[in-house]
Structures are given as structure tokens and as C-alpha cells.
Amino acid sequence: MAYRNLLIESCANLSCRQEQLIVTTDCKHSIPMEDINSIVLENNQSTITIAALSRLAQNGVSVFVCDEKHLPCAVLESFAQHSRNVGVMRLQEKLSLPQQKRLWKQVIQAKINNQAECLMLCGKEKESTYLGGLAKTVVSGDAKNIEAVAANYYFKNLFGVGFSRGDDADGRNSALNYGYAILRGHIARLLTGYGFLPMRGIHHHSEQNSFNLADDFIEPFRPVVDLYVAQNVSKQDLLAPMVKRGLYNLLNADMLSGGQRHSVAYSAERLVQSFMRCCQQTTKELMPPKLVALKQHTYE
């Protein structure tokens, strides 16, 4: 299983040779393609060969490109990786509206419960208890829009009353956006790898969004980014290299999935696998992640 996530911060040239990615800076680094989960190309002076892009795509590696603010602005995802793409897409399209609404309820409940756990890990027990109670009121399709109510309460209690997600001058928002973009790209990679249409969501349905389904399934993972930012970033902070490395490395942080500790990256894959089972009508339950204290996942 691919496990390495590469952040290219300095000017580099990327090429390939014999199933190895060659990263040339002041010296040459050779990395097996099969070990790479994703790459972030942050330095605008870096170059990459078409041959390398092709081999990375064939190996299912997500390649992120950053803008002048060093935020991911595009991602290369593999196309038609799954051997039975058409069959999987038909299963996805057969999900009825009531089924989609039930799945969305599970996603939102998991998200709010993880937000509650985030507050608890930040020492806000009373606020955490309130959100935990709010999660129980979510109905099919979240018809009462409890997600928005929870988000308004959650961010004000996590970052302070004056915090606004629309404030571009707040360094915490830059960090949140960076972390969310990495998670979104990883989930989109998994969905395409399993043969799903990422533009066909169970809740998000924007005609201008190619990753509606990824935007559905990122929701319960957002609090892992929120927790890191709450513990490591202040309003005045710039998006420093150390912070970006920490956010990117959250793919390797611990989360609970099905009662077991796995990395964030693999927990996302288990969620996608559970969605496959839902589409196959072998279960009605997703396997959303549960937030735990931030810790590097170790493979035993």
C-alpha cells in the first residue's frame, strides 16, 4: 500500500526511470513509484516530465500543484483505474434518493461528533457535550440543516467569537484551507481508484464541481485539520513551511475506523470501501472515522 506523501518545497526536477521517481535538487533522490501516495509541488520553479506525470497517474498518485500563495489549486487524478468502472458507476447511479439521504445523515452525524471530540481535546468539555447532543438531532438528509448550526457554534468556540471562515487575513483560515485541500484530493483519488464518479455526490450536486462526492466524504475528516490548526496556528501566523508539512503529514495521523486505529489516509479508504458496500446493497452503514488525539500512526 502506498504510504509516502512528498512535499516538494525547493526548486526540483521530477522525472522517472524504471518505476522510480527521480527528484533532482542539489542531489538526486530515487523513490519507488509504488510507495508514493501523493505529491505536493509547491515551488513554482519546479519542473516535471510528461513521462513522470503519466507513470504517477498510472500508479494512482495524486499530484497537487500550488498557486502563488502556496495553496493547492489543482490536482492530477488518475482516470478509469478500476477494472469495472462502468459497473461501479451503475451501482452508484442506482442509489435512491432516500438511500442518499440516509447516508448523508451518517456523514453529518460523524462530522459533528468529531467536532465535539475536537472541542473535548482542546479542553472545552461543556461545549463538546452540547455538540454531541446536537449530533443526535440530525435527521435523514439533514433536513433541519443541523450541520450549519453546529459549524457556527463549533468555530466560535474553537477559535474565538471573532473568528470568521471568510477572513482571508486570518492565518488559521489559510492553514485550514491547505489541510482541507490535501484531504479532498486524497479522497478524490480513492474514489476514482474504486471506479466511482467523483462528480456525482450524495448531497453536493454542483454542476461546476468535479468532486462533489469527495466534498461529501471529506466532512468527518475536517476536524483532524481543525484540531491541528487550533493547537499549532494563531491568527497572526503565516502559512510557514513547518505548518504546511504538519498539515500534509496529517494523512499519516491516527484516526479510529471501525474501532481500530488506522492512518487518516487508510481511514478514508475504509470509508470509500464501506460506500462501495452500500452501493452493492450489502450494508446500509458507512464506516466514518472517529477523531482521536493527534499522533503519528505506526504500522505494527
Secondary structure, DSSP 8 states (H G I E B T S, - for coil): ---EEEEE-S--EEEEETTEEEEESSSEEEEEGGGEEEEEE--TT-EE-HHHHHHHHHTT-EEEEE-TTS-EEEEE--SS-STTHHHHHHHHHT--HHHHHHHHHHHHHHHHHHHHHHHHHTT-HHHHHHHHHHHTT--GGGTT-HHHHHHHHHHHHHH-TT--TT-TT-HHHHHHHHHHHHHHHHHHHHHHHTT--TTS-SS---TT-TTHHHHHHTGGGHHHHHHHHHHH--TT----HHHHHHHHGGGGBEEEETTEEEEHHHHHHHHHHHHHHHHTTS-S----EE-----B----
